[in-house]
Structure formats: structure tokens, C-alpha cells
Amino acid sequence: MHWAREVPGPAYPERTTEMDRQAMETPWLAKRPVSALRPGDHGWLAYSGLEERDRVIGPFVREGLETTEKVVYVTDAPPDRLPGLGSGHRIDVDAHRRTGALRVISLRDACLDRHGDFEPARMVDTLGREVGEAFDQGFRAVRITTDHSWLVNGPRRSDLGQVLGCEHRVGDTVSPSTMAMAICQIDRRACSPAELIALRDTHEVLVEVNPEFDDGILKIVRTFEPDGLRVEGELDAARHAVFAEQLSQVNTGRGRVHLDFSRLAFIDLGGLHLLAKHATLRPGGEPLVLDHLSPHVENVIEMVGWHRLPGLVRGGDEGPRPGSGGVG
Amino acid sequence: MITRPAGSAQSDSFTHRVLPYDGMDQYLDGVLPFLLDGVDAGDRVVAVCGTGRETLLRDALGPAAPNVEFPDPATWYAHPPRTLADCLHDAADAARSGYRLRVLGEPVWATRSPIEVAEWQRTEAVTNLALRGTGASIMCPYAAALPAGVVAAARRTHPETVHGARAVTNPGFMDPWAYCERHDGEPLPEPPPDADTFKIDLPDLYWLRAYVGEYARRTPLPEEDLQRLLVAVTEIVTNALRHGEPPIVLRMWTDASGGVPAFVCEVGDAGRWPPGTGYGLVPPRPGDAASVGRFGLWAVRLLCSTVQIRLGDGGSVVRLRFALPPSADTNGA
């Protein structure tokens, strides 16, 4: 076992830890975009749809293979159907499998007993073995991922206590490692909110999509439930164009678009006008919903007048909302 | 430049009349027919006056009194551009629902500082532009006991004067734009020599806001006003960067020169404004978000206590004033 050995190759730059509302309630949780994941991270992704899953796991898998790290994917899905590996990604799946950089391991081989039931100890052993081999093969890091949805929902569902126990042991081995990082996936509709919270809390890192834009002043992150954007930092004329572009990307679908403004510290009048302009272009006349406005930003909007900004409506209050990152 | 359309004073699409009065008899002679006509016509009738007047009017109105609204004058007359915006909103609301707005309004004069008085007088003038064609009727009683200058200004800002039940064209009425131009021609007091001065040459205003915020936090400016200040200064500087000429200079200080302690933030540049910008004086019509620039400057007026604009050959200056809490120490910062 080589979980905690020195890593060959270039070191990862210093990690950034980002606190958010959920992280503040649960201080052991850090939230990181997928590309900021580092060895030692035992990450959690509760996805609300395949687009969200693919936009997290896709880069996780691809970046690993592109930087000669090892990728271990425990799944029964065919390799060319996995996120980041399908057609259009120009990744030679077979070549990577031959060199051992890509390991797609079936559930039966990874974590099931003779009767086809989940056996947590086997999962832990399998992952330990894969990491050990990766070290011997000279990979500088191992990226591990699997989807747990089948464990909590479906014909082969397992006892939640068993799953939690397994997660704790995986966490105990990944967290001190200087080589291994993992993302445990789950379809957030696969189990109850209470089960989701229990599972989430066995992880230290919430993984989310990479931001669409981040220059240190303004950060724009795609959100999936609800559909929209989280806008952080300060928005003024210097960044109207990039914001308008991102807004038009999510402005195309039907249904309401939500903008999470909980961490928006400043928006200028031109920004408000831009929002109103986009709202009037929404298909079906659905408004743009502004969620979690800070009191300062809301005060400015009220002074200008909501009625002067047609198509914008005030959404949820500051504070945790049902369905926020990681919890169904 | 907008010139007054011929005969607009007689137009029944909007009336704005001054009622000079000396004593309660003259007051009631003018006010009662105005209110009762409105009640009879099914207008939304609003009388903004103190509690003493309200009692008097309710008695005089008799059975019609319940059809007249008496809002709190301190709320109604809280802030000139906001009052005007709300009034326009109410008038448009009424028009959409098929009736008209009728307002009896008596701004508070005695307790206002000179700067505030000037802004309320300007609002009287701009009302003629803002509410044109809305069908609204506004009557403004002015007591003879008011300072002569206040009554004289009222004659310049109201197209008609009421004598009893009769309204006559007011010969002293000035074109509202000409009135505003005169008002904005008065030179502003020089910034104090110790004003904080900052030359803006970076287009990214993130740093500017950090700088302004840090300075403002050392003054008694309430936290709630800080965000408004940052939005307002961002808008003005964005305009200066887009349309003005360098150097763009920001100055900040606190003073009490206008009679009330204020936080002052001034943006100057060497450019000249093209004619017809409107200076954000006239609120955009509800539902009309067409003109971004006008919306911006108008919104800045909503966010600040007072906006003073001075244009000339030497460049352009926009001075944003935020009233400070009365007891505040204005020597801070």
C-alpha cells in the first residue's frame, strides 16, 4: 500500500478552499470546482442530471488522462459511454486501457461478493490495490470515481449503514494520501434528502462544475438545480460582455432561469439593465429569478424600483435552500 | 432643448396649478372645489398635508372625505426624484385603469436646507415635463407667510395660478428646461482644499470602489448608503470614461455647506456633454426602458440625496451628495 508516499512529478499548486453557505453550516465541507481537486480529496457530487454529471466527471477523467495520471472508474457502463470518453473527446480509450492509465472495473470485479451483493471491504481493497499499482507504474496520481446511485436505489440496493461504512473507510484512505483523489457520484433523485445528507457528510469536499468565467473579480458558475448561474464578486461595465454571453447560454431553454446572487457583492446599473433586457427576451415570458440577494444589492434594486426592471423577480431568501449543493 | 408646446398650460391632459393663499378661507376656496371635482369625476384623489389641515379638510369635505386619501406627508415628500417617480407611477397606474390621479400637494419648506429647497423647486419645474399627458391634476398651495423667494419660484414652476375656483395662465411661468438651466448655472462652492483627490486612469472600477468604500467607511455615512454611493459613483465614472475626456478626477469630502451635513463625492472630467442629454431629470415613463443612458443618470438621482451637475468650457462636474445623520461629526475622515 502506498497511499501516503511522496508523489513523483510536479506538485499540485496550493489548493484553494472556498466556503459557501453549506460549507458554513458544515465546516468540514469545502467546495471546489472539479479542476481544483487535489490528491487527498474525497469528493462528493450529487448531480441533478446527466449534463451536470458529465460536466464534472468529464473533466475529471479527461484531465487525468491528459496529464498522465491514472483514472479508475468503477462501473458497468461500457468505457466509450463514460463521461469525457465518448465520441467527440478525441481520447483513445483503448490505448489508455492498454497502458493501464485507464482502468474501467466492473462492479462484480470491484465490490460484489459471490452472491452479487455489495461488499464494502472488497471495494476498499480494490481501490487500495489500484492505487498501489499506480505508484509502481510511476503515475503521479490516481483519480477514482464511481456512481453510488445503484447502492441506494434499485434491485441491488444495499443497507445505508454499509454504504456509509464503506465511504468512511474510503475517506480514511484517500484523505491522508498524496496520490489518490476520488469523486463519489450519486443521482440526487436516487434517495431521500436525509440519506443524501448522511452520505454527503462522509466526504470532505463538494465537487462542482468548473466556473464558466473567473478572473478574480467576477466568477460565473453554471447551476443545474435550479437551472441558471451563480454570480459571485462584482459586476460592472468591464465585465458586462462576458456576463451577457453566459446569460444567453442559459437563456435558451424553457422554464425559469435562476441567478444565485448570494455572493454577488456589487452590480452596477448597466448590469441591472442588462438583466432586464435579457428577461424580456426569455422564451415564454418566464421571468429571471434573482435568488439570495444580499441586503445591499436588494436595497439598490428597491431604490431603482422592481417595476422599472420588468421580467426580474425576487426569488428565495438568503440562507440555505432546499436542494442546495449535495442535498436533494 | 425641449420647448413648451403652445397652449400646454390650458391642456386638459395634465394640469399643475399653484394656489397662493393668505388664510384658511382662501385656502379652502381653492382646495375644496379641486378635491370635490376629483371625487365627482371618479379620480383617485390624494391630499398631502399635515394632520391639522387633514382635520380641517375632512370636516369641509363632509361625506366626500372617505374618497380622499391622506398619506403621511413625511413619507410622500421624502426625496424629490423619488416623489416624482412615485407620482408618475401612480398617474400611469391610474391611466391604465381608466381614471386619473389628482394630487393636492404642499411640500414642506420651512425645515429644508437651501440645497433641499432648490431641489424641491426644481422638482416642481420638472413635474411639468414628467407628468405631461398623463391626465393627472396637481394643485400646490403656497402660503403667503412663506419666504418671498419660495413663492416667487412657485410662480415660475407652475403653468397656472388658482384664484378661487378659477385657474388663469401664469405669466411668470418659465420653460422647465430653462428653469433647470438657470438652477444649474449657479456655481458650486469649491471643494475644500483637504478633499481626498484621486485621478482615475484605470477602466476597471473594482479598485475605485474599494478606494471609495474605504474612504466612506471612515465617515459617518450609514452602511445602507454605502452601496448606493458605490453604484452611483460607478455609473458616473463609467459615463465619464465612455463619453468624457481625461483627466477624470474623483474628489471626496464631508461638509455642511448646504445646511445639512453631507458626504460629497465629485467626479470631474475635461469633456463637454452633448446637448439634449436630459441630465437624468425626467423619470422614464413606466415600461419604457429604451434609453439606457437616461435610465442610468435618473437612477443615480434616486440613489443619492442630491445630484448637482455643472457643465462648462472647463469640463464637466457631477457632485453626488449623501445626507449624513444629523448628529454626525462631519470632520471625520
Chai-1 contact restraints between the chains, C-beta under 6 A:
chainA,res_idxA,chainB,res_idxB,connection_type,confidence,min_distance_angstrom,max_distance_angstrom,comment,restraint_id
A,I217,B,Y206,contact,1.0,0.0,6.0,A-B,restraint_1
A,E234,B,Y206,contact,1.0,0.0,6.0,A-B,restraint_2
A,D236,B,L205,contact,1.0,0.0,6.0,A-B,restraint_3
A,D236,B,T234,contact,1.0,0.0,6.0,A-B,restraint_4
A,A237,B,T238,contact,1.0,0.0,6.0,A-B,restraint_5
A,A238,B,D204,contact,1.0,0.0,6.0,A-B,restraint_6
A,D268,B,T234,contact,1.0,0.0,6.0,A-B,restraint_7
A,L269,B,E235,contact,1.0,0.0,6.0,A-B,restraint_8
A,L269,B,G296,contact,1.0,0.0,6.0,A-B,restraint_9
A,L269,B,A299,contact,1.0,0.0,6.0,A-B,restraint_10
A,H273,B,V292,contact,1.0,0.0,6.0,A-B,restraint_11
A,A276,B,A289,contact,1.0,0.0,6.0,A-B,restraint_12
A,H296,B,Q227,contact,1.0,0.0,6.0,A-B,restraint_13
A,V300,B,Q227,contact,1.0,0.0,6.0,A-B,restraint_14
A,V300,B,V231,contact,1.0,0.0,6.0,A-B,restraint_15
A,M303,B,L302,contact,1.0,0.0,6.0,A-B,restraint_16
A,M303,B,L303,contact,1.0,0.0,6.0,A-B,restraint_17
A,V304,B,A299,contact,1.0,0.0,6.0,A-B,restraint_18
